[in-house]
């Protein structure tokens, strides 16, 4: 792990209020996915530290989106929208704070391309 990845990991854990090392491997995976994508887009061998904030945002979004998902199956979880007890029923709406687009690396990169492109190497 590079010192930059450690810095990003610390910021992600602080944002998520995670105090243990239990989730470090999965968080580092999200960080690495983002860094690799940026290096590929920008045609760089290094990750521009000016984009650390986007890496933190992507890792936080990914953790929040996937933490309660069952990743062992291809099925999406079903959201309960109605409950009935003793003849009384209640309808409610569930919303996700983080959408699938927020954790899809291509969509996330596309949304932030104006900023990312500032750090691309241009070839002639």
mmCIF file of the C-alpha atoms, coordinates in Angstrom:
data_MODEL
# 
_entry.id   MODEL 
# 
loop_
_atom_site.group_PDB 
_atom_site.id 
_atom_site.type_symbol 
_atom_site.label_atom_id 
_atom_site.label_alt_id 
_atom_site.label_comp_id 
_atom_site.label_asym_id 
_atom_site.label_entity_id 
_atom_site.label_seq_id 
_atom_site.pdbx_PDB_ins_code 
_atom_site.Cartn_x 
_atom_site.Cartn_y 
_atom_site.Cartn_z 
_atom_site.occupancy 
_atom_site.B_iso_or_equiv 
_atom_site.pdbx_formal_charge 
_atom_site.auth_seq_id 
_atom_site.auth_comp_id 
_atom_site.auth_asym_id 
_atom_site.auth_atom_id 
_atom_site.pdbx_PDB_model_num 
ATOM 1   C CA . UNK A 1 1   ? 0.000   0.000   0.000   1.00 0.00 ? 1   UNK A CA 1 
ATOM 2   C CA . UNK A 1 2   ? 1.349   3.415   -0.928  1.00 0.00 ? 2   UNK A CA 1 
ATOM 3   C CA . UNK A 1 3   ? 1.366   6.314   1.511   1.00 0.00 ? 3   UNK A CA 1 
ATOM 4   C CA . UNK A 1 4   ? -1.263  8.044   -0.641  1.00 0.00 ? 4   UNK A CA 1 
ATOM 5   C CA . UNK A 1 5   ? -3.531  4.989   -0.409  1.00 0.00 ? 5   UNK A CA 1 
ATOM 6   C CA . UNK A 1 6   ? -3.044  4.981   3.365   1.00 0.00 ? 6   UNK A CA 1 
ATOM 7   C CA . UNK A 1 7   ? -4.001  8.666   3.510   1.00 0.00 ? 7   UNK A CA 1 
ATOM 8   C CA . UNK A 1 8   ? -7.112  8.008   1.411   1.00 0.00 ? 8   UNK A CA 1 
ATOM 9   C CA . UNK A 1 9   ? -7.985  4.955   3.520   1.00 0.00 ? 9   UNK A CA 1 
ATOM 10  C CA . UNK A 1 10  ? -7.721  7.036   6.694   1.00 0.00 ? 10  UNK A CA 1 
ATOM 11  C CA . UNK A 1 11  ? -10.045 9.689   5.222   1.00 0.00 ? 11  UNK A CA 1 
ATOM 12  C CA . UNK A 1 12  ? -12.558 7.058   4.075   1.00 0.00 ? 12  UNK A CA 1 
ATOM 13  C CA . UNK A 1 13  ? -12.586 5.406   7.495   1.00 0.00 ? 13  UNK A CA 1 
ATOM 14  C CA . UNK A 1 14  ? -12.976 8.777   9.214   1.00 0.00 ? 14  UNK A CA 1 
ATOM 15  C CA . UNK A 1 15  ? -15.903 9.681   6.950   1.00 0.00 ? 15  UNK A CA 1 
ATOM 16  C CA . UNK A 1 16  ? -17.575 6.324   7.604   1.00 0.00 ? 16  UNK A CA 1 
ATOM 17  C CA . UNK A 1 17  ? -16.688 6.423   11.324  1.00 0.00 ? 17  UNK A CA 1 
ATOM 18  C CA . UNK A 1 18  ? -14.907 3.069   11.077  1.00 0.00 ? 18  UNK A CA 1 
ATOM 19  C CA . UNK A 1 19  ? -12.394 2.633   13.877  1.00 0.00 ? 19  UNK A CA 1 
ATOM 20  C CA . UNK A 1 20  ? -11.242 -0.959  13.284  1.00 0.00 ? 20  UNK A CA 1 
ATOM 21  C CA . UNK A 1 21  ? -9.257  -2.571  10.480  1.00 0.00 ? 21  UNK A CA 1 
ATOM 22  C CA . UNK A 1 22  ? -12.072 -5.016  9.732   1.00 0.00 ? 22  UNK A CA 1 
ATOM 23  C CA . UNK A 1 23  ? -13.007 -3.388  6.407   1.00 0.00 ? 23  UNK A CA 1 
ATOM 24  C CA . UNK A 1 24  ? -9.560  -2.206  5.297   1.00 0.00 ? 24  UNK A CA 1 
ATOM 25  C CA . UNK A 1 25  ? -9.205  -4.817  2.536   1.00 0.00 ? 25  UNK A CA 1 
ATOM 26  C CA . UNK A 1 26  ? -12.533 -3.998  0.900   1.00 0.00 ? 26  UNK A CA 1 
ATOM 27  C CA . UNK A 1 27  ? -11.985 -0.240  1.233   1.00 0.00 ? 27  UNK A CA 1 
ATOM 28  C CA . UNK A 1 28  ? -8.494  -0.567  -0.260  1.00 0.00 ? 28  UNK A CA 1 
ATOM 29  C CA . UNK A 1 29  ? -10.027 -2.503  -3.140  1.00 0.00 ? 29  UNK A CA 1 
ATOM 30  C CA . UNK A 1 30  ? -12.428 0.386   -3.873  1.00 0.00 ? 30  UNK A CA 1 
ATOM 31  C CA . UNK A 1 31  ? -9.505  2.825   -3.672  1.00 0.00 ? 31  UNK A CA 1 
ATOM 32  C CA . UNK A 1 32  ? -7.378  0.719   -6.031  1.00 0.00 ? 32  UNK A CA 1 
ATOM 33  C CA . UNK A 1 33  ? -10.216 0.359   -8.559  1.00 0.00 ? 33  UNK A CA 1 
ATOM 34  C CA . UNK A 1 34  ? -10.616 4.135   -8.675  1.00 0.00 ? 34  UNK A CA 1 
ATOM 35  C CA . UNK A 1 35  ? -6.884  4.854   -8.880  1.00 0.00 ? 35  UNK A CA 1 
ATOM 36  C CA . UNK A 1 36  ? -6.421  2.315   -11.680 1.00 0.00 ? 36  UNK A CA 1 
ATOM 37  C CA . UNK A 1 37  ? -9.306  3.816   -13.658 1.00 0.00 ? 37  UNK A CA 1 
ATOM 38  C CA . UNK A 1 38  ? -7.913  7.346   -13.318 1.00 0.00 ? 38  UNK A CA 1 
ATOM 39  C CA . UNK A 1 39  ? -4.408  6.265   -14.309 1.00 0.00 ? 39  UNK A CA 1 
ATOM 40  C CA . UNK A 1 40  ? -5.873  4.561   -17.365 1.00 0.00 ? 40  UNK A CA 1 
ATOM 41  C CA . UNK A 1 41  ? -8.008  7.554   -18.378 1.00 0.00 ? 41  UNK A CA 1 
ATOM 42  C CA . UNK A 1 42  ? -5.181  10.031  -17.813 1.00 0.00 ? 42  UNK A CA 1 
ATOM 43  C CA . UNK A 1 43  ? -2.471  7.814   -19.338 1.00 0.00 ? 43  UNK A CA 1 
ATOM 44  C CA . UNK A 1 44  ? -0.360  8.160   -16.194 1.00 0.00 ? 44  UNK A CA 1 
ATOM 45  C CA . UNK A 1 45  ? 1.748   5.809   -14.100 1.00 0.00 ? 45  UNK A CA 1 
ATOM 46  C CA . UNK A 1 46  ? 0.999   7.794   -10.956 1.00 0.00 ? 46  UNK A CA 1 
ATOM 47  C CA . UNK A 1 47  ? -2.262  8.848   -9.361  1.00 0.00 ? 47  UNK A CA 1 
ATOM 48  C CA . UNK A 1 48  ? -2.710  12.638  -9.204  1.00 0.00 ? 48  UNK A CA 1 
ATOM 49  C CA . UNK A 1 49  ? -3.142  13.437  -5.507  1.00 0.00 ? 49  UNK A CA 1 
ATOM 50  C CA . UNK A 1 50  ? -5.375  16.374  -6.440  1.00 0.00 ? 50  UNK A CA 1 
ATOM 51  C CA . UNK A 1 51  ? -8.057  13.768  -7.146  1.00 0.00 ? 51  UNK A CA 1 
ATOM 52  C CA . UNK A 1 52  ? -7.856  12.169  -3.690  1.00 0.00 ? 52  UNK A CA 1 
ATOM 53  C CA . UNK A 1 53  ? -11.209 13.709  -2.772  1.00 0.00 ? 53  UNK A CA 1 
ATOM 54  C CA . UNK A 1 54  ? -12.897 11.877  -5.668  1.00 0.00 ? 54  UNK A CA 1 
ATOM 55  C CA . UNK A 1 55  ? -11.247 8.628   -4.626  1.00 0.00 ? 55  UNK A CA 1 
ATOM 56  C CA . UNK A 1 56  ? -12.547 9.105   -1.077  1.00 0.00 ? 56  UNK A CA 1 
ATOM 57  C CA . UNK A 1 57  ? -16.031 9.852   -2.424  1.00 0.00 ? 57  UNK A CA 1 
ATOM 58  C CA . UNK A 1 58  ? -16.017 6.746   -4.655  1.00 0.00 ? 58  UNK A CA 1 
ATOM 59  C CA . UNK A 1 59  ? -14.829 4.464   -1.822  1.00 0.00 ? 59  UNK A CA 1 
ATOM 60  C CA . UNK A 1 60  ? -17.414 5.886   0.620   1.00 0.00 ? 60  UNK A CA 1 
ATOM 61  C CA . UNK A 1 61  ? -20.200 5.524   -1.964  1.00 0.00 ? 61  UNK A CA 1 
ATOM 62  C CA . UNK A 1 62  ? -19.138 1.961   -2.778  1.00 0.00 ? 62  UNK A CA 1 
ATOM 63  C CA . UNK A 1 63  ? -19.001 0.929   0.861   1.00 0.00 ? 63  UNK A CA 1 
ATOM 64  C CA . UNK A 1 64  ? -22.398 2.505   1.589   1.00 0.00 ? 64  UNK A CA 1 
ATOM 65  C CA . UNK A 1 65  ? -23.993 0.895   -1.465  1.00 0.00 ? 65  UNK A CA 1 
ATOM 66  C CA . UNK A 1 66  ? -22.590 -2.603  -1.092  1.00 0.00 ? 66  UNK A CA 1 
ATOM 67  C CA . UNK A 1 67  ? -22.404 -3.036  2.696   1.00 0.00 ? 67  UNK A CA 1 
ATOM 68  C CA . UNK A 1 68  ? -25.903 -4.530  3.017   1.00 0.00 ? 68  UNK A CA 1 
ATOM 69  C CA . UNK A 1 69  ? -26.076 -6.219  -0.385  1.00 0.00 ? 69  UNK A CA 1 
ATOM 70  C CA . UNK A 1 70  ? -25.825 -9.971  -0.809  1.00 0.00 ? 70  UNK A CA 1 
ATOM 71  C CA . UNK A 1 71  ? -22.941 -10.221 -3.267  1.00 0.00 ? 71  UNK A CA 1 
ATOM 72  C CA . UNK A 1 72  ? -22.986 -14.020 -3.364  1.00 0.00 ? 72  UNK A CA 1 
ATOM 73  C CA . UNK A 1 73  ? -25.935 -14.057 -5.761  1.00 0.00 ? 73  UNK A CA 1 
ATOM 74  C CA . UNK A 1 74  ? -26.732 -12.141 -8.903  1.00 0.00 ? 74  UNK A CA 1 
ATOM 75  C CA . UNK A 1 75  ? -30.169 -11.210 -7.565  1.00 0.00 ? 75  UNK A CA 1 
ATOM 76  C CA . UNK A 1 76  ? -30.958 -7.726  -6.355  1.00 0.00 ? 76  UNK A CA 1 
ATOM 77  C CA . UNK A 1 77  ? -32.339 -7.462  -2.853  1.00 0.00 ? 77  UNK A CA 1 
ATOM 78  C CA . UNK A 1 78  ? -36.054 -6.827  -2.607  1.00 0.00 ? 78  UNK A CA 1 
ATOM 79  C CA . UNK A 1 79  ? -37.134 -3.731  -0.755  1.00 0.00 ? 79  UNK A CA 1 
ATOM 80  C CA . UNK A 1 80  ? -40.108 -4.194  1.530   1.00 0.00 ? 80  UNK A CA 1 
ATOM 81  C CA . UNK A 1 81  ? -42.696 -1.509  0.870   1.00 0.00 ? 81  UNK A CA 1 
ATOM 82  C CA . UNK A 1 82  ? -45.684 -2.814  2.807   1.00 0.00 ? 82  UNK A CA 1 
ATOM 83  C CA . UNK A 1 83  ? -46.132 -4.430  6.205   1.00 0.00 ? 83  UNK A CA 1 
ATOM 84  C CA . UNK A 1 84  ? -49.274 -5.960  7.672   1.00 0.00 ? 84  UNK A CA 1 
ATOM 85  C CA . UNK A 1 85  ? -49.900 -6.880  11.307  1.00 0.00 ? 85  UNK A CA 1 
ATOM 86  C CA . UNK A 1 86  ? -53.190 -7.675  13.029  1.00 0.00 ? 86  UNK A CA 1 
ATOM 87  C CA . UNK A 1 87  ? -55.215 -6.523  10.050  1.00 0.00 ? 87  UNK A CA 1 
ATOM 88  C CA . UNK A 1 88  ? -53.478 -3.154  9.832   1.00 0.00 ? 88  UNK A CA 1 
ATOM 89  C CA . UNK A 1 89  ? -51.212 -2.390  6.923   1.00 0.00 ? 89  UNK A CA 1 
ATOM 90  C CA . UNK A 1 90  ? -48.592 0.266   6.429   1.00 0.00 ? 90  UNK A CA 1 
ATOM 91  C CA . UNK A 1 91  ? -47.124 1.344   3.086   1.00 0.00 ? 91  UNK A CA 1 
ATOM 92  C CA . UNK A 1 92  ? -43.761 3.054   2.947   1.00 0.00 ? 92  UNK A CA 1 
ATOM 93  C CA . UNK A 1 93  ? -41.199 4.029   0.398   1.00 0.00 ? 93  UNK A CA 1 
ATOM 94  C CA . UNK A 1 94  ? -37.553 3.040   0.609   1.00 0.00 ? 94  UNK A CA 1 
ATOM 95  C CA . UNK A 1 95  ? -34.883 5.162   -0.946  1.00 0.00 ? 95  UNK A CA 1 
ATOM 96  C CA . UNK A 1 96  ? -31.195 4.619   -1.428  1.00 0.00 ? 96  UNK A CA 1 
ATOM 97  C CA . UNK A 1 97  ? -28.879 7.483   -0.612  1.00 0.00 ? 97  UNK A CA 1 
ATOM 98  C CA . UNK A 1 98  ? -26.253 6.091   -2.975  1.00 0.00 ? 98  UNK A CA 1 
ATOM 99  C CA . UNK A 1 99  ? -27.363 4.973   -6.436  1.00 0.00 ? 99  UNK A CA 1 
ATOM 100 C CA . UNK A 1 100 ? -25.854 2.308   -8.677  1.00 0.00 ? 100 UNK A CA 1 
ATOM 101 C CA . UNK A 1 101 ? -24.424 5.094   -10.869 1.00 0.00 ? 101 UNK A CA 1 
ATOM 102 C CA . UNK A 1 102 ? -22.498 6.379   -7.852  1.00 0.00 ? 102 UNK A CA 1 
ATOM 103 C CA . UNK A 1 103 ? -20.610 3.081   -7.574  1.00 0.00 ? 103 UNK A CA 1 
ATOM 104 C CA . UNK A 1 104 ? -20.241 2.158   -11.237 1.00 0.00 ? 104 UNK A CA 1 
ATOM 105 C CA . UNK A 1 105 ? -16.660 3.225   -11.956 1.00 0.00 ? 105 UNK A CA 1 
ATOM 106 C CA . UNK A 1 106 ? -17.404 4.232   -15.545 1.00 0.00 ? 106 UNK A CA 1 
ATOM 107 C CA . UNK A 1 107 ? -20.458 6.326   -14.630 1.00 0.00 ? 107 UNK A CA 1 
ATOM 108 C CA . UNK A 1 108 ? -18.637 7.918   -11.697 1.00 0.00 ? 108 UNK A CA 1 
ATOM 109 C CA . UNK A 1 109 ? -15.654 8.792   -13.900 1.00 0.00 ? 109 UNK A CA 1 
ATOM 110 C CA . UNK A 1 110 ? -17.940 10.184  -16.614 1.00 0.00 ? 110 UNK A CA 1 
ATOM 111 C CA . UNK A 1 111 ? -19.725 12.433  -14.092 1.00 0.00 ? 111 UNK A CA 1 
ATOM 112 C CA . UNK A 1 112 ? -16.375 13.812  -12.941 1.00 0.00 ? 112 UNK A CA 1 
ATOM 113 C CA . UNK A 1 113 ? -14.573 13.896  -16.296 1.00 0.00 ? 113 UNK A CA 1 
ATOM 114 C CA . UNK A 1 114 ? -14.196 17.684  -16.355 1.00 0.00 ? 114 UNK A CA 1 
ATOM 115 C CA . UNK A 1 115 ? -12.051 17.494  -13.225 1.00 0.00 ? 115 UNK A CA 1 
ATOM 116 C CA . UNK A 1 116 ? -10.277 14.245  -14.143 1.00 0.00 ? 116 UNK A CA 1 
ATOM 117 C CA . UNK A 1 117 ? -9.276  15.481  -17.602 1.00 0.00 ? 117 UNK A CA 1 
ATOM 118 C CA . UNK A 1 118 ? -7.277  18.313  -16.019 1.00 0.00 ? 118 UNK A CA 1 
ATOM 119 C CA . UNK A 1 119 ? -4.677  15.721  -14.966 1.00 0.00 ? 119 UNK A CA 1 
ATOM 120 C CA . UNK A 1 120 ? -4.400  13.764  -18.209 1.00 0.00 ? 120 UNK A CA 1 
ATOM 121 C CA . UNK A 1 121 ? -1.131  13.615  -20.103 1.00 0.00 ? 121 UNK A CA 1 
ATOM 122 C CA . UNK A 1 122 ? -1.598  14.772  -23.658 1.00 0.00 ? 122 UNK A CA 1 
ATOM 123 C CA . UNK A 1 123 ? 0.261   12.933  -26.385 1.00 0.00 ? 123 UNK A CA 1 
ATOM 124 C CA . UNK A 1 124 ? 1.186   14.496  -29.676 1.00 0.00 ? 124 UNK A CA 1 
# 
